[in-house]
Amino acid sequence: MRVRDIRKILIVPIVLLVSGCSQFLDEVPDNRVSLDNLEKAAQLLTNGYSLASPAFTDWMTDDVYWTQGTQIRQSHRQMYFWEDVNTGPTELDTPDFFWFETYKAIAHANEVLAIIDELPAESAEDERRRDAIKAEALLIRAYGHFMLVNMFGRHFGDGGDGVPYVKTPETTFLAEYDRASVTKVYNEVEDDLLEGLELLDDTFFANSGKYHFNRNAALAFASRFYLYKRDYVRCLNFSNEMLGSDPSAFVRDLTSEEYIGASSSIQGYPQLYASPDEASNLLLIRKLSLVQRTDFAFGIERNFYGDLFGTRPFEGSTDRRENPAFVKGENTLFPVRYQNLFERSSLNSNVGFPYHIAIAFRGEEVLLNRVECNVINNRIDEAIADLQVLSERRYSGANVTLTIELLRDFYGAENDPEFTDQLILLNYLILERRKEFLMQGNRWFDLKRFGIDVTHVEEDLETEVTLDFDDPRRVFQIPQSAIEVGGLEPNPR
């Protein structure tokens, strides 16, 4: 497909022009910390993980319902009805906030990459550490751009403009950047991802490995990247490398006494679920966000919530993902996954920042990515084997042996040759992905990938509106400040 002419884009938010210009001009333009050793470079990368959560995308999916009795902001209403959000770059849980915070994180990675090869290494161990720091910076840069292009561009293979791929530190005020095609961004992500994987060394993350791009997290990223790129051979290869010979080791067991016991505690359950000690959790990132609040934005309609988890092929079983759940507003629920955490501005302050610890990559995702690859390649037995691993750790109280005959009966397709085994498994995979990642920021990307329509009910709880699979509003609008100052052509509407 033809890609529109490259335009210039401005990354720096326009608010700097208004509130920060005089202060900025009073300082040396290139006023960075002097990165003159490996320790400083490693410390800078702790700021390379975007503080913006992608979980707000759930408010645009078919999982949520108009919620009564919660705080519905203007931006919530706009996202729920797939309108362009115009509240600015400082409001949490919005496309603009995600844009600016992610590019800010990328900037930290670029600062390190600009000098890392020149930093002194006095021993072989120092050289390995330098490579490990470089690997983390490359993976951070790749992951940030990957998330941005999948929000502000069309899905890979559908053409169109993507986002700027920024590879150098900013040395001028209000710098401009070229907006690359989606394909070009994916190529750049791939280069950084593969180089990062080659240089990665887990030795240096022994005490905090789940909060950095360790090898398993990088392999999980590669699994997702190639799945989205529709390169099922490489997705399968990286998934196999990460899962190893025993995929069950990376699938949390919700049927265990530990998880069932924790389900009675709204504090204990999310602590256990997002624990760095949980083998399933591969990369944990702190996110400034309000999505975990039960008085805020949208939830899942109560009847639908029960019906979703009640939809299962194992008669008499219990889906352990259903509980515990928060009551949200007057008519919805919210699955307990996040801790509702708060950081005070100072020791004596009553104001500060709400946040949660997000699971950016997990073993269950890699397992389901491998299932999808095998379904696409019509490897029915391999796909069912992996789904069996998940089933044994999600459903209890009944026989949970999964077979294609059971799924045919589940979908009422015992004598329907047009409903092939491959199609049955694809439908079941989408159902399992929906339940597994409910309200954790994954569904929106699956809706784009699979071309699924989205229907929402309006405030009267009767009138319905639908976002068709090919509606251009599935692509987030570039922030208004970037359009106005940088002269960028907005995404089509």
C-alpha positions as CSV (number, residue, x, y, z in Angstrom):
1,M,0.0,0.0,0.0
2,R,1.1,3.6,-0.6
3,V,2.4,5.4,2.4
4,R,1.6,9.1,2.8
5,D,4.5,11.5,2.4
6,I,6.7,11.7,5.5
7,R,5.8,14.7,7.7
8,K,7.7,16.3,10.5
9,I,6.6,15.7,14.1
10,L,7.3,17.4,17.3
11,I,7.8,15.2,20.3
12,V,8.1,17.8,23.0
13,P,4.7,18.9,24.4
14,I,3.6,22.4,23.7
15,V,3.2,23.1,27.4
16,L,7.0,23.6,27.5
17,L,6.5,26.6,25.2
18,V,4.1,28.2,27.6
19,S,5.4,27.3,31.1
20,G,9.0,26.3,30.6
21,C,10.5,28.6,28.0
22,S,12.0,31.2,30.2
23,Q,13.5,28.7,32.6
24,F,14.8,26.6,29.8
25,L,16.6,29.5,28.2
26,D,18.2,30.5,31.5
27,E,20.2,27.2,31.5
28,V,22.8,25.6,29.3
29,P,20.8,23.9,26.4
30,D,22.5,20.6,26.9
31,N,22.2,20.3,30.7
32,R,22.5,16.6,31.2
33,V,24.0,14.5,34.0
34,S,27.5,13.6,33.0
35,L,27.4,9.9,32.1
36,D,31.0,9.0,32.7
37,N,30.9,5.5,34.1
38,L,28.8,2.3,33.9
39,E,27.1,2.8,37.2
40,K,25.6,6.1,36.2
41,A,24.5,4.6,32.9
42,A,22.8,1.7,34.6
43,Q,21.1,4.0,37.1
44,L,19.7,6.3,34.3
45,L,18.0,3.3,32.7
46,T,15.8,2.9,35.7
47,N,14.0,5.8,34.2
48,G,13.8,4.2,30.8
49,Y,10.6,2.3,31.6
50,S,7.5,4.4,30.7
51,L,5.4,5.4,33.7
52,A,2.3,5.4,31.5
53,S,0.0,2.3,31.7
54,P,-1.6,0.9,28.5
55,A,-4.5,-0.5,30.6
56,F,-6.7,2.6,29.8
57,T,-7.2,1.0,26.3
58,D,-9.6,-1.4,28.0
59,W,-12.1,1.5,28.2
60,M,-12.5,1.3,24.4
61,T,-13.0,-2.5,24.2
62,D,-16.0,-4.7,24.3
63,D,-15.2,-5.7,27.9
64,V,-16.5,-2.5,29.5
65,Y,-20.0,-1.2,30.0
66,W,-21.3,2.3,30.8
67,T,-20.7,2.4,34.6
68,Q,-23.0,4.2,37.0
69,G,-21.8,5.6,40.3
70,T,-18.1,6.2,39.4
71,Q,-16.2,9.2,38.4
72,I,-16.4,9.6,34.6
73,R,-14.1,12.3,33.3
74,Q,-14.2,14.0,29.9
75,S,-11.4,11.8,28.7
76,H,-13.1,8.6,29.8
77,R,-16.3,9.6,27.9
78,Q,-14.2,10.4,24.8
79,M,-12.4,7.1,24.9
80,Y,-15.5,5.1,25.6
81,F,-17.1,6.6,22.4
82,W,-13.8,6.4,20.5
83,E,-13.5,10.1,20.2
84,D,-10.1,11.9,20.1
85,V,-9.0,12.8,23.6
86,N,-8.2,16.5,24.0
87,T,-7.4,16.9,27.7
88,G,-3.7,17.3,27.2
89,P,-0.5,15.4,28.0
90,T,-0.6,15.6,31.8
91,E,-3.8,13.7,32.5
92,L,-3.1,10.1,33.5
93,D,-4.5,7.2,31.5
94,T,-4.9,9.0,28.2
95,P,-3.2,8.5,24.8
96,D,-1.4,11.8,25.1
97,F,0.0,10.9,28.5
98,F,1.2,7.5,27.1
99,W,2.8,9.3,24.1
100,F,4.8,11.8,26.1
101,E,5.8,9.5,28.9
102,T,7.0,6.8,26.6
103,Y,9.1,9.1,24.5
104,K,10.5,10.5,27.7
105,A,11.5,7.0,28.7
106,I,13.0,6.4,25.2
107,A,15.1,9.6,25.7
108,H,16.8,8.0,28.7
109,A,17.7,5.0,26.7
110,N,19.1,7.1,23.9
111,E,21.2,9.1,26.4
112,V,22.8,5.8,27.4
113,L,23.2,4.4,23.9
114,A,24.9,7.6,22.8
115,I,27.9,7.1,25.2
116,I,27.9,3.5,26.3
117,D,30.5,2.3,23.8
118,E,32.9,5.0,25.0
119,L,32.6,4.3,28.7
120,P,35.8,2.8,30.2
121,A,35.8,-0.9,31.0
122,E,38.8,-2.0,33.0
123,S,38.1,-5.7,33.0
124,A,36.4,-8.5,31.1
125,E,33.5,-8.3,33.7
126,D,33.2,-4.5,33.0
127,E,33.0,-5.3,29.3
128,R,30.2,-7.8,29.9
129,R,28.4,-5.3,32.1
130,R,28.7,-2.6,29.5
131,D,27.1,-5.0,27.0
132,A,24.3,-5.8,29.4
133,I,23.6,-2.1,30.0
134,K,23.5,-1.5,26.2
135,A,21.2,-4.5,25.8
136,E,18.7,-3.1,28.3
137,A,18.8,0.3,26.6
138,L,18.2,-1.2,23.2
139,L,15.3,-3.3,24.5
140,I,13.7,-0.3,26.3
141,R,13.9,1.7,23.0
142,A,12.5,-1.1,21.0
143,Y,9.6,-1.8,23.4
144,G,8.6,1.8,23.8
145,H,8.4,2.3,20.0
146,F,6.6,-1.0,19.6
147,M,3.9,0.1,22.0
148,L,3.6,3.5,20.4
149,V,3.3,2.3,16.9
150,N,0.6,-0.2,17.9
151,M,-1.5,2.6,19.5
152,F,-0.9,5.5,17.0
153,G,-0.6,3.4,13.8
154,R,-2.5,0.7,12.1
155,H,-1.8,-2.9,12.7
156,F,1.3,-4.2,10.9
157,G,0.6,-5.1,7.3
158,D,-2.3,-2.6,7.0
159,G,-0.1,0.3,5.7
160,G,-0.1,3.9,6.9
161,D,2.0,6.1,9.0
162,G,3.5,5.0,12.2
163,V,5.5,7.1,14.7
164,P,8.9,8.7,14.8
165,Y,11.7,6.2,15.7
166,V,14.0,8.3,17.8
167,K,17.5,7.0,18.1
168,T,19.6,10.0,19.2
169,P,19.5,12.2,22.3
170,E,17.7,15.6,22.0
171,T,20.3,18.4,21.9
172,T,18.0,21.2,20.7
173,F,14.9,22.8,22.1
174,L,11.7,21.7,20.3
175,A,13.4,19.2,17.9
176,E,11.5,17.9,15.0
177,Y,11.3,14.2,13.8
178,D,10.3,12.3,10.8
179,R,7.2,10.1,11.1
180,A,8.1,6.7,9.7
181,S,5.7,4.1,8.2
182,V,4.4,1.3,10.4
183,T,6.7,-1.1,8.5
184,K,9.7,1.1,9.0
185,V,9.1,1.3,12.7
186,Y,8.8,-2.5,12.9
187,N,12.1,-2.9,11.1
188,E,13.8,-0.5,13.6
189,V,12.2,-2.3,16.5
190,E,13.4,-5.6,15.2
191,D,17.0,-4.4,14.8
192,D,17.1,-3.1,18.4
193,L,15.3,-6.2,19.8
194,L,17.7,-8.7,18.1
195,E,20.8,-6.8,19.0
196,G,19.6,-6.4,22.6
197,L,18.9,-10.1,22.9
198,E,22.4,-10.9,21.6
199,L,24.1,-8.7,24.2
200,L,21.8,-9.5,27.1
201,D,23.3,-10.9,30.3
202,D,21.1,-11.8,33.3
203,T,24.0,-12.0,35.6
204,F,23.8,-8.2,36.4
205,F,20.1,-8.3,37.3
206,A,20.3,-11.1,39.9
207,N,18.8,-9.0,42.7
208,S,16.2,-7.1,40.7
209,G,15.7,-9.2,37.5
210,K,11.9,-8.8,37.3
211,Y,12.1,-5.0,37.1
212,H,14.6,-5.1,34.2
213,F,14.6,-6.6,30.7
214,N,16.0,-10.0,31.8
215,R,16.3,-12.7,29.1
216,N,12.9,-14.3,29.6
217,A,11.2,-10.9,29.4
218,A,13.2,-10.1,26.2
219,L,12.2,-13.5,24.7
220,A,8.5,-12.8,25.6
221,F,8.8,-9.4,23.9
222,A,10.2,-11.2,20.8
223,S,7.3,-13.6,20.9
224,R,4.7,-10.8,21.0
225,F,6.6,-8.8,18.4
226,Y,6.7,-11.6,15.8
227,L,3.1,-12.6,16.6
228,Y,2.0,-9.0,15.8
229,K,4.2,-9.0,12.7
230,R,2.5,-12.3,11.6
231,D,5.9,-14.0,11.4
232,Y,4.7,-17.2,13.0
233,V,7.9,-19.1,12.5
234,R,10.0,-16.7,14.5
235,C,7.3,-16.2,17.1
236,L,7.2,-20.0,17.6
237,N,11.0,-20.1,17.9
238,F,11.3,-17.4,20.5
239,S,8.2,-18.8,22.4
240,N,9.8,-22.3,22.5
241,E,13.1,-20.8,23.7
242,M,11.4,-19.0,26.5
243,L,9.1,-21.8,27.6
244,G,11.7,-24.5,27.5
245,S,10.7,-28.2,28.0
246,D,8.2,-27.5,30.8
247,P,5.8,-24.6,30.0
248,S,3.8,-25.2,33.1
249,A,6.7,-23.7,35.1
250,F,5.7,-20.3,33.6
251,V,1.9,-20.6,34.2
252,R,0.7,-19.5,37.6
253,D,-1.6,-22.1,39.3
254,L,-4.8,-20.4,40.3
255,T,-6.2,-23.7,41.5
256,S,-3.5,-24.0,44.1
257,E,-4.2,-23.6,47.8
258,E,-2.0,-20.5,47.9
259,Y,-4.1,-18.6,45.3
260,I,-7.4,-19.9,46.5
261,G,-6.5,-18.9,50.1
262,A,-5.4,-15.5,48.9
263,S,-8.7,-14.9,47.0
264,S,-10.4,-13.9,50.3
265,S,-8.0,-10.9,50.6
266,I,-8.3,-7.9,48.3
267,Q,-4.8,-6.9,49.4
268,G,-3.2,-10.3,49.5
269,Y,-4.4,-11.5,46.1
270,P,-2.9,-8.7,43.9
271,Q,0.3,-8.9,46.0
272,L,0.6,-12.6,45.2
273,Y,-0.5,-12.1,41.6
274,A,2.1,-9.4,40.7
275,S,4.8,-10.8,43.0
276,P,8.4,-10.9,41.5
277,D,8.6,-14.3,43.1
278,E,5.9,-15.6,40.8
279,A,7.6,-17.5,37.9
280,S,5.0,-16.4,35.5
281,N,5.8,-12.7,35.9
282,L,8.7,-11.8,33.6
283,L,8.8,-8.0,33.6
284,L,7.2,-5.8,36.2
285,I,6.9,-2.0,35.7
286,R,5.7,0.7,38.0
287,K,2.8,2.7,36.3
288,L,1.3,6.0,37.4
289,S,-2.3,5.3,36.9
290,L,-5.8,5.3,38.3
291,V,-7.2,2.3,36.4
292,Q,-7.0,0.2,39.5
293,R,-9.4,2.5,41.4
294,T,-12.9,1.2,41.9
295,D,-14.5,4.7,41.9
296,F,-12.9,5.6,38.6
297,A,-14.0,5.1,34.9
298,F,-15.5,1.9,33.6
299,G,-16.0,-1.7,34.7
300,I,-17.4,-4.9,33.4
301,E,-21.2,-5.3,33.6
302,R,-22.0,-7.8,36.3
303,N,-24.1,-10.2,34.3
304,F,-21.6,-10.2,31.5
305,Y,-18.8,-10.9,34.0
306,G,-20.5,-14.0,35.3
307,D,-21.4,-15.2,31.8
308,L,-17.8,-14.7,30.5
309,F,-16.3,-16.9,33.2
310,G,-19.2,-19.3,33.0
311,T,-18.5,-19.9,29.4
312,R,-16.2,-23.0,29.6
313,P,-16.2,-26.4,28.0
314,F,-15.7,-28.3,31.2
315,E,-19.1,-29.2,32.7
316,G,-19.2,-28.6,36.5
317,S,-15.9,-26.8,36.7
318,T,-15.0,-23.4,38.3
319,D,-12.9,-20.9,36.4
320,R,-10.6,-19.6,39.2
321,R,-10.0,-16.3,37.2
322,E,-13.5,-15.1,38.2
323,N,-12.8,-14.4,41.8
324,P,-11.9,-12.2,43.6
325,A,-13.5,-9.2,42.0
326,F,-14.2,-5.7,43.2
327,V,-17.6,-4.1,43.1
328,K,-17.3,-1.1,40.8
329,G,-20.0,1.6,40.9
330,E,-23.6,0.4,40.8
331,N,-23.6,-2.0,38.0
332,T,-20.1,-3.3,37.2
333,L,-17.2,-5.4,38.6
334,F,-13.5,-5.3,38.3
335,P,-11.2,-8.3,38.6
336,V,-8.7,-8.0,41.5
337,R,-5.2,-7.9,39.8
338,Y,-3.6,-4.5,40.7
339,Q,-2.7,-3.1,44.1
340,N,-4.0,0.4,44.6
341,L,-0.7,2.0,45.6
342,F,0.1,5.7,46.4
343,E,3.3,7.6,46.6
344,R,3.3,10.7,48.7
345,S,5.0,13.8,47.4
346,S,6.8,14.1,50.7
347,L,6.8,12.3,54.1
348,N,4.3,14.8,55.5
349,S,2.2,15.3,52.4
350,N,-1.4,14.1,51.7
351,V,-0.9,14.5,48.0
352,G,1.1,12.4,45.6
353,F,0.8,9.9,42.8
354,P,-1.4,6.8,42.4
355,Y,0.3,3.8,40.9
356,H,0.3,0.1,40.4
357,I,2.8,-2.5,39.5
358,A,2.0,-3.8,36.0
359,I,3.0,-7.1,34.5
360,A,4.4,-6.1,31.2
361,F,5.2,-9.7,30.1
362,R,4.1,-13.0,31.5
363,G,4.5,-16.7,30.8
364,E,0.8,-17.2,30.0
365,E,1.0,-14.8,27.2
366,V,4.0,-16.6,25.6
367,L,2.1,-19.9,25.9
368,L,-1.0,-18.5,24.2
369,N,1.2,-16.9,21.5
370,R,2.6,-20.3,20.8
371,V,-1.0,-21.7,20.7
372,E,-1.9,-19.1,18.1
373,C,1.1,-20.0,16.0
374,N,0.2,-23.6,16.0
375,V,-3.4,-22.9,15.3
376,I,-2.5,-20.7,12.3
377,N,-0.2,-23.6,11.1
378,N,-3.0,-26.1,11.7
379,R,-1.0,-28.0,14.3
380,I,-4.0,-29.0,16.3
381,D,-2.4,-31.5,18.7
382,E,0.4,-29.0,19.7
383,A,-2.2,-26.3,20.3
384,I,-4.4,-28.4,22.4
385,A,-1.4,-29.6,24.5
386,D,-0.5,-26.1,25.5
387,L,-4.2,-25.2,26.2
388,Q,-4.3,-28.3,28.4
389,V,-1.4,-26.8,30.5
390,L,-3.4,-23.6,31.0
391,S,-6.7,-25.5,31.7
392,E,-5.2,-27.5,34.5
393,R,-4.2,-24.2,36.2
394,R,-7.4,-22.3,35.6
395,Y,-10.3,-24.7,36.0
396,S,-11.1,-26.9,39.1
397,G,-13.8,-29.1,40.4
398,A,-14.2,-31.3,37.3
399,N,-12.4,-33.2,34.6
400,V,-10.5,-30.6,32.6
401,T,-9.2,-32.8,29.9
402,L,-9.3,-30.8,26.7
403,T,-10.0,-32.4,23.3
404,I,-11.1,-31.2,19.9
405,E,-14.2,-33.3,20.3
406,L,-15.1,-31.5,23.5
407,L,-14.6,-28.2,21.9
408,R,-16.7,-29.2,18.9
409,D,-19.5,-30.1,21.4
410,F,-18.9,-26.8,23.2
411,Y,-19.5,-24.8,20.0
412,G,-22.3,-27.0,18.8
413,A,-20.3,-28.0,15.7
414,E,-20.3,-31.8,16.0
415,N,-21.6,-32.2,12.4
416,D,-20.5,-29.0,10.8
417,P,-17.5,-29.6,8.5
418,E,-17.3,-25.9,7.6
419,F,-16.5,-25.1,11.2
420,T,-13.0,-26.6,11.0
421,D,-10.9,-27.7,13.9
422,Q,-8.6,-24.8,13.1
423,L,-11.5,-22.3,13.3
424,I,-12.8,-23.8,16.5
425,L,-9.4,-23.5,18.2
426,L,-9.0,-19.9,17.0
427,N,-12.3,-19.0,18.6
428,Y,-11.4,-20.8,21.8
429,L,-8.0,-19.1,21.9
430,I,-9.6,-15.7,21.6
431,L,-11.9,-16.5,24.5
432,E,-9.1,-17.7,26.7
433,R,-7.0,-14.6,25.9
434,R,-10.0,-12.4,26.8
435,K,-10.4,-14.1,30.2
436,E,-6.7,-14.4,30.9
437,F,-5.9,-10.7,30.4
438,L,-9.2,-9.1,31.4
439,M,-8.7,-5.4,32.2
440,Q,-5.0,-5.5,31.9
441,G,-4.5,-3.7,28.6
442,N,-4.3,-6.5,26.1
443,R,-7.8,-6.8,24.6
444,W,-7.6,-3.6,22.5
445,F,-4.7,-5.0,20.5
446,D,-6.4,-8.3,20.0
447,L,-9.4,-6.5,18.6
448,K,-7.2,-4.7,16.1
449,R,-5.3,-7.9,15.2
450,F,-8.4,-10.0,14.7
451,G,-10.6,-7.3,13.2
452,I,-13.4,-7.6,15.8
453,D,-16.2,-5.0,16.0
454,V,-16.8,-3.3,19.3
455,T,-20.3,-2.3,20.6
456,H,-20.9,0.0,23.6
457,V,-24.1,0.9,25.3
458,E,-24.8,4.6,25.9
459,E,-25.6,6.3,29.2
460,D,-29.3,5.3,28.9
461,L,-28.1,1.7,29.0
462,E,-30.2,0.9,26.0
463,T,-28.9,2.7,22.9
464,E,-25.9,0.9,21.3
465,V,-23.1,2.3,19.2
466,T,-20.6,0.2,17.3
467,L,-17.0,0.7,16.2
468,D,-16.5,-1.3,13.0
469,F,-13.4,-3.4,12.4
470,D,-12.1,-1.0,9.7
471,D,-13.0,2.3,11.5
472,P,-10.1,4.7,11.4
473,R,-10.7,5.6,15.0
474,R,-9.1,2.3,16.0
475,V,-5.8,4.3,15.5
476,F,-5.2,6.9,18.3
477,Q,-4.9,10.4,17.2
478,I,-1.5,12.0,17.4
479,P,-1.4,14.5,20.3
480,Q,-2.8,17.9,19.3
481,S,0.3,19.7,20.6
482,A,2.5,17.6,18.3
483,I,0.2,18.3,15.3
484,E,0.0,22.1,15.9
485,V,3.6,22.8,16.7
486,G,5.2,20.2,14.4
487,G,2.9,20.6,11.4
488,L,2.1,16.9,11.4
489,E,-0.9,15.7,9.4
490,P,-3.3,14.0,11.9
491,N,-4.4,10.4,11.5
492,P,-7.5,10.0,9.3
493,R,-10.9,10.4,10.8
